Amino acid sequence: MGAGTTRSARPFGALLVAGLLATSIALVPAGTAAKKRQTKQKRPNIVLIMDDDQNVEMQRFLTKTNAAIGGKGVTFDNSFMNYSLCCPSRSTMLTGQYAHNHGVRGNRLPSGGYSKLAPTMGNTLPVWLQRAGYYTGHIGKFLNGYGTTSPDTEVPPGWNEWYGSIDDPDGFTGGTYTAYGYTLNENGQAVHYGSTPDVVNTTLYQTDIYSQKAGDFIRRRAPNRTPFYLSLAPRDPHSEADSCNCAGNNPRAAPRYEGTLNGVTAPREPSFNEGDVSDKPSEIRNMSPLTQAQINAVDARYRARAEALLAVDDLVQNVVSTLKAQGELKNTVVIFTSDNGFFHGEHRVRQGKVRVYEPSIRVPLMIRGPGVPRGVHRGQPVGNVDLAPTILDFADAKPGRKQDGVSLLPLTERKRNWLGRGLDLETYDTADPTEDPEAPPVNYVGVRTDRYMYAEYGTGEHELYDLRLDPFELQNQAGNPVYAPVTSALQRLLGSEAGCAGKGCRARPALKLSLGDCSTAKVAGKGKPQEATFYLRGKKIRRDAKPPLRVNLPNASAGQTVEAVAFSLDGRRVSLRRKLRC
């Protein structure tokens, strides 16, 4: 069946097949003048763009996104996933909770998937925003299993407009993970785009259709005084479904970008095809070095994913351009991120995620909007658990669940605002083998601090990496007696993080800044500070890297502010501030 063909009703509702709808939505014309609203809304619009399976290294291909969001806002250089797998990660975004609290522990039932969160979907981010007066819309991928473990006409709570991709609907070859021949639930009606994934209609490339729908949504909502929230979730650069017949199951680029990155290879960082993995857990230790044929396949996959990302870059540009043309850009928060990272040969892992290493857990995060500094970077560790609290802060809305994360707005404002928390890492399930055919059972719990990554596996194995000295995680320090005090401190921290909730997930190390008679300052406490950098009147005095940590205060007087940025033994960095009273 092709575009515009109708088929009989399905058990859960009528299935409308109408790919022609896609071509009727034009991209915003350049130079379109926007009419000024008579009364400005007080709260900003919010657009969240979350692509699929993109590690932070591949952000270099998104040049338009980097300029339009990063260059005009804040880039968080250390952004991490709690559970590096699609459905648990997206559930964290919707709830502001770690996986051990929201309960989605995989992509499929019984441990995960859409239907695992569905019973509590009425208490998630879009519902909270609606209650606060926002008009909400979603376009693209939602949660794994949507449309297969639920009626294909079901619209989740909290959405005024809904264009969600259906996972492999009955009667069609294709679904969320196909560039062509996919089906969307459009406000309760199933609409099919194209005939099958292998019969290509280049006007129906999935990411481009999402871009067109986003532009249409913004143009229709811009004249209204009601602020809007738009969730935009392109599937790229996730691999295609098996039915695409793509070499190596790699994603298809938009036709205009196919073959444009010929010759590009995966980065050859020190962790690529790691030579000595004898210190790694057994699931890595048992992997053979990559053969040349396997390396070639890694490069082909990397290149295909990079080309697929170029359409995501166009999507972001279209969103920003449309907002500008409608006079809404200055009053709109735009957030760009991904649901999890992806491997391209690091540590001998040819593809996939759900592992504790940086390529899997680190993702891009950029925010621009009213009041956000322009063109700055922040180094504080942040997580997907912070997305919901941040969006709620912008919207002046309240959550219906206890929040494990924090709003990132204060971090955008102050470079030295170090929170002193650890980030929880967890995996309770393996990836769907169709997504990650090499994924073994790698259940783990871990914690990521400013300096260290520590993890404990269900096998009883442990990993510890000193990321300051070993950013590519080549040398596992677990068992090294030199790191024994650090290991003990991280074990205590993990003990509190693995089952934390709310404020307990944001605990700071027990460190204290003490001031003498306007002449000295020192940092001490049960958190065993290892180093501290001191500031007076906002200017750096000195760094002390050997306890006891203290500094003389030159020309200090009452009322002035003393700051210290200190590292605890477990690698958490915390900002301490006090005013002099002498």
Backbone hydrogen bonds, N-H to C=O, Kabsch-Sander energy under -0.5 kcal/mol:
donor,donor_aa,acceptor,acceptor_aa,energy
5,T,2,G,-1.5
7,R,15,L,-0.8
10,R,13,G,-1.9
13,G,10,R,-1.6
16,L,14,A,-0.7
16,L,190,A,-1.6
17,V,15,L,-0.6
18,A,16,L,-0.7
21,L,18,A,-1.5
22,A,19,G,-1.5
23,T,19,G,-0.6
23,T,20,L,-0.6
24,S,20,L,-0.5
24,S,21,L,-1.1
25,I,22,A,-1.2
26,A,24,S,-0.8
32,T,29,P,-1.4
45,N,331,N,-2.4
46,I,228,F,-2.7
47,V,333,V,-3.0
48,L,230,L,-2.7
49,I,47,V,-0.6
49,I,335,I,-3.1
50,M,48,L,-0.6
50,M,232,L,-2.3
51,D,49,I,-0.5
51,D,337,T,-2.0
52,D,236,D,-1.7
54,Q,340,N,-0.8
55,N,53,D,-0.6
56,V,362,R,-1.0
58,M,55,N,-0.8
59,Q,56,V,-1.6
60,R,57,E,-1.2
61,F,58,M,-1.8
62,L,59,Q,-1.6
63,T,61,F,-1.2
66,N,62,L,-2.6
67,A,63,T,-1.8
68,A,64,K,-2.8
69,I,65,T,-2.7
70,G,65,T,-1.2
71,G,66,N,-2.5
73,G,70,G,-1.1
74,V,367,I,-3.2
75,T,376,V,-2.4
76,F,74,V,-0.5
76,F,365,L,-2.6
77,D,75,T,-0.8
77,D,378,R,-2.4
79,S,363,V,-0.5
80,F,382,V,-2.5
81,M,361,I,-2.0
85,L,83,Y,-2.5
89,S,85,L,-2.4
90,R,86,C,-2.7
91,S,87,C,-2.1
92,T,88,P,-1.7
93,M,89,S,-1.8
94,L,90,R,-1.6
95,T,91,S,-1.3
96,G,92,T,-3.0
101,N,98,Y,-1.9
102,H,98,Y,-2.3
103,G,99,A,-2.2
105,R,103,G,-0.8
105,R,111,S,-2.9
111,S,108,R,-0.6
112,G,108,R,-2.4
113,G,106,G,-1.7
114,Y,144,N,-3.1
116,K,113,G,-1.4
117,L,113,G,-0.9
117,L,114,Y,-0.8
118,A,114,Y,-1.8
120,T,117,L,-1.9
121,M,118,A,-1.7
123,N,120,T,-2.0
124,T,121,M,-0.6
125,L,94,L,-2.6
127,V,124,T,-0.7
128,W,124,T,-1.9
129,L,125,L,-2.4
130,Q,126,P,-2.3
131,R,127,V,-2.3
132,A,128,W,-1.1
133,G,130,Q,-1.9
134,Y,129,L,-2.5
135,Y,227,P,-2.4
136,T,134,Y,-0.5
137,G,229,Y,-2.3
138,H,161,E,-1.6
139,I,231,S,-2.6
140,G,163,Y,-2.8
141,K,233,A,-2.4
146,Y,143,L,-2.0
148,T,145,G,-2.2
149,T,145,G,-2.6
154,E,151,P,-1.6
159,W,156,P,-0.9
160,N,136,T,-1.0
160,N,158,G,-0.5
161,E,136,T,-1.8
163,Y,138,H,-2.2
164,G,185,N,-1.5
165,S,140,G,-2.0
166,I,183,T,-2.7
167,D,146,Y,-2.7
168,D,166,I,-0.7
172,F,169,P,-1.5
174,G,172,F,-0.9
178,T,175,G,-1.3
181,G,193,Y,-1.1
182,Y,193,Y,-1.0
184,L,191,V,-2.8
185,N,164,G,-3.3
186,E,184,L,-0.9
186,E,189,Q,-3.6
187,N,162,W,-2.2
187,N,185,N,-0.9
189,Q,186,E,-0.9
190,A,14,A,-1.1
191,V,184,L,-3.3
191,V,189,Q,-0.6
192,H,16,L,-0.7
193,Y,182,Y,-3.0
194,G,192,H,-0.6
195,S,199,V,-0.5
199,V,196,T,-1.4
200,V,198,D,-0.9
202,T,200,V,-0.6
204,L,201,N,-2.7
205,Y,202,T,-0.9
206,Q,179,A,-1.9
208,D,205,Y,-0.5
209,I,205,Y,-2.0
210,Y,206,Q,-2.2
211,S,207,T,-2.0
212,Q,208,D,-2.4
213,K,209,I,-2.4
214,A,210,Y,-2.3
215,G,211,S,-2.3
216,D,212,Q,-2.2
217,F,213,K,-2.5
218,I,214,A,-2.4
219,R,215,G,-2.3
220,R,216,D,-2.1
221,R,217,F,-2.1
222,A,218,I,-2.4
224,N,221,R,-1.7
229,Y,135,Y,-2.7
230,L,46,I,-2.7
231,S,137,G,-3.1
231,S,229,Y,-0.5
232,L,48,L,-3.2
232,L,230,L,-0.6
233,A,139,I,-3.0
238,H,235,R,-2.1
240,E,249,N,-0.6
241,A,177,Y,-2.8
244,C,241,A,-2.1
245,N,242,D,-1.2
249,N,246,C,-2.3
250,N,247,A,-1.2
257,Y,254,A,-2.8
258,E,254,A,-0.8
258,E,255,P,-0.7
260,T,257,Y,-2.0
262,N,259,G,-1.0
264,V,261,L,-2.3
269,E,267,P,-0.8
272,F,269,E,-2.3
273,N,345,G,-3.2
274,E,271,S,-1.3
277,V,275,G,-0.6
280,K,277,V,-1.6
284,I,281,P,-1.7
285,R,281,P,-2.8
286,N,282,S,-2.3
287,M,284,I,-1.9
295,I,291,T,-2.5
296,N,292,Q,-2.5
297,A,293,A,-1.8
298,V,294,Q,-2.3
299,D,295,I,-2.5
300,A,296,N,-2.2
301,R,297,A,-2.4
302,Y,298,V,-2.7
303,R,299,D,-2.6
304,A,300,A,-2.3
305,R,301,R,-2.5
306,A,302,Y,-2.3
307,E,303,R,-2.4
308,A,304,A,-2.1
309,L,305,R,-1.7
310,L,306,A,-0.8
310,L,307,E,-0.7
311,A,308,A,-1.0
312,V,308,A,-0.8
313,D,309,L,-2.2
314,D,310,L,-1.5
315,L,311,A,-2.2
316,V,312,V,-2.4
317,Q,313,D,-2.2
318,N,314,D,-2.6
319,V,315,L,-2.3
320,V,316,V,-2.5
321,S,317,Q,-2.9
322,T,318,N,-2.5
323,L,319,V,-2.4
324,K,320,V,-2.3
325,A,321,S,-2.7
326,Q,322,T,-1.8
327,G,324,K,-1.5
328,E,323,L,-3.1
329,L,323,L,-1.1
331,N,328,E,-1.0
332,T,329,L,-1.6
333,V,45,N,-3.2
334,V,332,T,-0.5
334,V,368,R,-2.5
335,I,47,V,-2.9
336,F,366,M,-2.4
337,T,49,I,-2.4
338,S,364,P,-0.7
339,D,51,D,-1.3
341,G,360,S,-2.7
342,F,359,P,-1.6
343,F,352,G,-2.3
345,G,349,V,-2.3
347,H,271,S,-3.3
348,R,345,G,-1.5
349,V,346,E,-2.3
350,R,348,R,-0.7
354,V,84,S,-1.7
360,S,357,Y,-1.5
361,I,357,Y,-1.8
362,R,358,E,-2.4
363,V,79,S,-2.3
366,M,336,F,-2.1
367,I,74,V,-2.4
368,R,334,V,-2.1
372,V,369,G,-2.1
376,V,73,G,-2.0
378,R,75,T,-2.4
382,V,78,N,-2.6
384,N,80,F,-1.7
386,D,383,G,-2.1
387,L,384,N,-1.2
388,A,384,N,-0.5
390,T,386,D,-2.0
391,I,387,L,-2.6
392,L,388,A,-2.6
393,D,389,P,-1.8
394,F,390,T,-2.3
395,A,391,I,-2.1
396,D,392,L,-0.8
396,D,393,D,-0.7
397,A,392,L,-2.5
404,D,96,G,-2.6
405,G,96,G,-1.0
405,G,385,V,-0.5
412,T,408,L,-1.7
413,E,409,L,-1.2
414,R,410,P,-1.4
417,N,414,R,-1.3
418,W,416,R,-1.4
419,L,417,N,-0.5
420,G,573,R,-1.5
423,L,448,R,-2.5
424,D,422,G,-0.5
425,L,446,G,-2.6
426,E,82,N,-2.6
427,T,444,Y,-2.3
435,E,432,D,-2.3
436,D,432,D,-2.4
439,A,436,D,-2.1
442,V,440,P,-1.0
444,Y,427,T,-1.7
445,V,456,E,-2.2
446,G,425,L,-3.0
447,V,454,Y,-2.6
448,R,423,L,-2.5
449,T,447,V,-0.6
449,T,452,Y,-2.8
450,D,571,G,-0.6
451,R,571,G,-0.9
453,M,465,Y,-1.5
454,Y,447,V,-2.3
455,A,463,E,-2.3
456,E,445,V,-3.0
457,Y,461,E,-2.8
458,G,443,N,-2.2
460,G,457,Y,-2.0
463,E,455,A,-2.2
465,Y,453,M,-2.1
467,L,451,R,-2.2
467,L,465,Y,-1.1
468,R,451,R,-0.6
469,L,466,D,-0.6
470,D,466,D,-2.5
473,E,470,D,-1.8
476,N,474,L,-0.6
477,Q,464,L,-3.4
477,Q,475,Q,-0.5
480,N,477,Q,-2.4
483,Y,480,N,-1.6
484,A,481,P,-1.3
487,T,483,Y,-3.0
488,S,484,A,-2.3
489,A,485,P,-2.0
490,L,486,V,-2.6
491,Q,487,T,-2.4
492,R,488,S,-1.8
493,L,489,A,-2.0
494,L,490,L,-2.9
495,G,491,Q,-2.0
496,S,492,R,-1.1
496,S,493,L,-0.6
497,E,493,L,-2.1
498,A,494,L,-2.8
500,C,497,E,-1.6
504,G,501,A,-1.7
505,C,502,G,-2.0
506,R,503,K,-2.0
507,A,504,G,-0.7
511,L,509,P,-2.1
512,K,524,A,-3.0
514,S,512,K,-0.6
514,S,522,K,-3.0
516,G,520,T,-3.1
518,C,516,G,-2.2
521,A,551,V,-2.1
522,K,514,S,-2.4
523,V,549,L,-2.1
524,A,512,K,-1.9
527,G,510,A,-2.7
528,K,525,G,-1.8
530,Q,567,F,-2.8
531,E,567,F,-0.8
532,A,544,D,-2.3
533,T,565,V,-2.0
534,F,542,R,-2.7
535,Y,563,E,-2.7
536,L,539,K,-2.7
537,R,561,T,-1.9
539,K,536,L,-2.0
541,I,534,F,-3.0
542,R,534,F,-0.7
544,D,532,A,-3.1
545,A,543,R,-0.6
549,L,523,V,-0.8
550,R,548,P,-0.7
551,V,521,A,-2.3
553,L,519,S,-3.2
556,A,553,L,-0.9
559,G,580,L,-3.1
560,Q,557,S,-1.7
562,V,578,R,-3.2
563,E,535,Y,-2.5
564,A,576,L,-2.3
565,V,533,T,-2.4
566,A,564,A,-0.6
566,A,574,V,-2.4
567,F,531,E,-2.3
568,S,572,R,-2.5
569,L,527,G,-2.4
571,G,568,S,-1.9
574,V,566,A,-2.6
575,S,418,W,-2.2
576,L,564,A,-2.7
578,R,562,V,-2.3
580,L,560,Q,-2.9
